[in-house]
Amino acid sequence: MELTYRPEGDYLLPNLDAPEALKIGKYGMLRHRYLREHKKAMLIGMLLSGELNGHLEQIDREAKEMVERLIRQMAKEQGVNEQMKATDQMKWVGMMNSLKASAEEIVLKELVYS
C-alpha cells in the first residue's frame, strides 16, 4: 500500500480517507446484538467476508419498511383514519401507539430475531 503525505506545519501527515459511516438504525443494531449473543458463528462469518455492514443496513431498511406497511394495513383494518384524528385525537394517538407496538413486535420476531 502506497501512501501520500501532505505537509502540516513541521509534520507530514498521511492522506487517509475515513471509512464511510454505517447507515444502520434501531433494527440494525438490534440484529447485531442478536447475532452477537445467539449466532456468533454467523456473525464472525459475515464479519470476515465483509458482508456484515451490508446485512445490517438491509435488515434495518427492510424492518422500517415492514413496520410502516403493517401500521398502514392495521390502521385501515381497524378504522384508524384522519377523521378519527380530527374528532378524537387522544383515541387516535392511543390506537396508533398500539398499532406501532404490534407492528414492531411482528417485525422483531419475523425479521430481526430470526
N, C-alpha and C positions, 0 to 999 in steps of 0.2 A: 504494500500500500504506500503510495507516494503522497506526501503531504506538502501543501504550500503554506507559506507563512506570511504574515503581514506585520509591519513594524508598529508597535505601540510604545511610544516613549523610548526607553532604553532596551526594550524587550521585543522579541519576535514571538508572536502568538500564532498557533495553527489556525488555519481557516477550516473550521468544522461547522457542519450544519447539525442542528439539533434534530432528533428523530421527530416525526410527526406525532402529535398528541393523539391518544386514543379517543375514539368517539363513542364511548360507552356510558350508559347511564345506570339507573337503578337496576334494571333487569340484567344487564350485562355483568354488573358487579355481583348480583345475587347468584348468577350462573357460575361465575368464577369461584365464589365461596363454596358453592355446592360441589363443583369439580374438585376443589382443594380438599374438602372434608370427606367426600364419598367416592370419588372417581379419580384417585391420584394418578393411576397409570395412564388414564385417558388424558389428563391434564399435562402430564410430562410428555406424552407422545405429541400432543398438539404444540406444546411449547418448543420441543426440539425440532419439529418440522416447520415451525414458523406460522402455523395455522391458528394459534390461539387468539390473537387480536382480531383477526377476521371473523372467527367463530363468535366471539363475544359481541362484536359490533352487529353481526347478523341476528343473533338471539335478541339483543336489545331492540333492534329495529322491528323485528317480527313481533315481539311481545307488545311494543307500543301500538302497532297497527292492530293487533288482535284485540287488545283492551278497548281501543276506540270503536272497533267494529262491533264487539259484543255489547258495549254500552248502548250504541245506537239501536241494535236489534232488540235488546231487552227493554229499552225505553219505549220503543214503538209497540212492543207486545203488551206492555203494562199501561199504556196510555199517558206516559210522561211526555208532555209536549210544551210548546211555547204558550199555549192557552193556560195550562196549569201554572206555568211560571208567572204569568201575568196576574192570575187570580189568587193563587195561594203559594207565595214564594217559599214559605217555610216547609210546606209539604213537598214542593218540588226539590228543594235542596236536600231534604232528608231522603227522598226517593233516589236522587242522583248519587248521593253518597253511598247508599245501599247498593245501587247498581254497579258503581265503580268497585266497591269492595268485592262483590260477587265476581265481576269480570276479572279482577286481579287474581282472585283465588283460583279461578279456572286456568288462567294463563300460567301461573306459577306451577300448578300441578301438571299441566299438559306440555308445557314448553321448557320452562326453566329448570324444574326438578325432575327431568326425565332422562 
